[in-house]
């Protein structure tokens, strides 16, 4: 029997800040007791120094294999939002890897470029000897050089796919950005990571997430997507070998070009892939795109640069009538349904499809940049969880320059309505969408509470964005711990309570002492099932 006593800790139990309650006793992988003096002979004693002990974070919407692979390639995600910094990094990476047939990577921000659109010509200046393809940080667009356009056969005569767009100049020639489904034109000729590369990507992704206190997650796309093979076998390999340390739910990818014949295949994949710490029990449907490139599905049209209504209302990738049949069929098979819904029409279509489904399956809609006021109370009424990516709810350059002008004053003033959803009784769960943005939960919690990004320059870090939609620190931490554990069907996790799995995180401070600095907090130690995995 192994016992660990965590003493001198202040505790957030997954729901409430308890403060100093005494010792927390961990026995054989579970929390045995909270409070009192629990030191016994033979127990390991860890002095927490008055810092906050809380449940391990669960990221309810993340892409660790993709994120891990990007960290191993030309990763722009940690750079300043600056086109010169991007060019310099790409040039350095290309020079350091002369044997690569393609320069691949991603993480650039649209706000670094005029109109959010880099060009092939600009990329040619730093890598012109071979094709280059770099996805942007939201993974809804790709920056390619001229050689990549040539290899993929993309010319002025190439038609736009139904679910995407090739960015073109006034003469109709491709300029170097591919939106949404148009990325497939290049993905079809890109080298595909093999099984060993995917395994390495998963392990690097896991290492990074654990270092941030994330002890479980829902992988929001498990399947063949964006030039990668199906990652289900990757998780199965890691689960069988013991390399998978975290507890993971996989959301199997719904191929929007196909129909209900997929349901039987997904049932088979669920049985084949689920093993140990990995459960392939969710299905991911991407219903719309993103606001920055005009593909998020809106009830009313986007505006043009002059503030006039256009004819563009975005894209519904799955026909709304078909979506109802799809969700009903998945629900009948016992799947959880996990929908990407970013625009107000996309969110409404997802909610409509979830009417009459079984609440015990814990369906959820992610992103929720725009929710029509009429639909806010429906989350609680239908018992559909609101899966928030809080880090995006700030006045960064992308929001100011590429989103607000094209939504108009009324819609722009109701973005990321976390406060309204909470007040209406919605169950909040939280995720990062990494590698779209940092997976650091503490930075996301900071934005959820303050509607500002910690330490960021300009308006993002100094001017609250719709502060009436902020959450309390307790509610934000609960969304990232007990809430996200719940949506992953982990009813014995996300809590510091007797009987709970001892997935625990110790910070370097107690943010409840100074909530204005929660984004500056760091993770000191992490335990999974009572075993130290970081800092121990």
SULUR-V599500 format. One line per field, one symbol per residue. ss: DSSP state (H for helix, E for strand, L for the rest). psi: psi as a letter, one per 20 degrees, with the letter a starting at -180 (. if undefined). A space follows every 50 residues. Layout:
ss = ???
psi = ???
This chain:
ss = LLEEEEELLEEELLLLEEEELELEEEELLEEEEELELLLLLLLEEEELLL LEEEELEEEEEELHHHHHHHHLLEELLLLLLLHHHHHHHHHHHHHHLLLL LLEEEEEELHHHLHHHLLLHHHHHLLLLLLLEEEEELLLLEEEELHHHHH HHLLLLLLLLLLLEEEEELLLLLEEEEEEEHHHHHHHLLLLLLLHHHHHH HHHHHHHHHHHLLEEEEEEEEELLELLELLLHHHHHHHHHHLLLLLEEEE EEELLLLLLLLHHHHHHHHHHHHLELLEEEEEEEEELLLLLLLLLLLLLL LLELLLLLELLLLLLLLLLHHHHHHHHHHHHHLLLEEEEEELLHHHHHHH HHHHLLLLHHHLLEEEELLELLHHHHLHHHHHLLEEEELHHHLLLLHHHH HHHHHHHLHHHHLLELLHHHHHHLLLLEEELLLLLLLLLLHHHHHHHHHH LLLLLLLLHHHHLLLLHHHLLLHHHHHHHHHHHHHHHLLLLLLLLLLLLL ELLEEEELLLHHHLHHHHHHLLEEEEEELLEEEELL
psi = pppppoqkqqppjigqoibojbqppppliqphqoqaojprpiqppooikj rpprqqqpojnrmhggggghhibnoihjrqnphhhggggggggghimiip hqoqbajqphiiqpjjorqhgghhhiniirqpooqrhikjqppqrhhggg hikoaiipqprhkapppqahijqpijpppcihhhhhhiiqpppahhgggh gghgggggghhjjoiqrooiooaoqljqrpjghghgghghijhogrpppp oppooiiabiihghhhgghghhhppcjpomjrpppohacqhhjkipoqgq qrqaijjqpajpjapohpphghhghgggggghjjqqpopoogrhhggghg gghipjrohiilqqpqflgppphhigihgggilpqooqnhhilrlrhggg hifghihrgghhjkqmlggggghjjqpprqrhjpjgrqjohhhghghhhi kqppjqrbhhjiopomiijrqrhghghhhiehghggijknijrjqnqpiq ploqppriroiihmhikhiiqrpgqppokippipj.
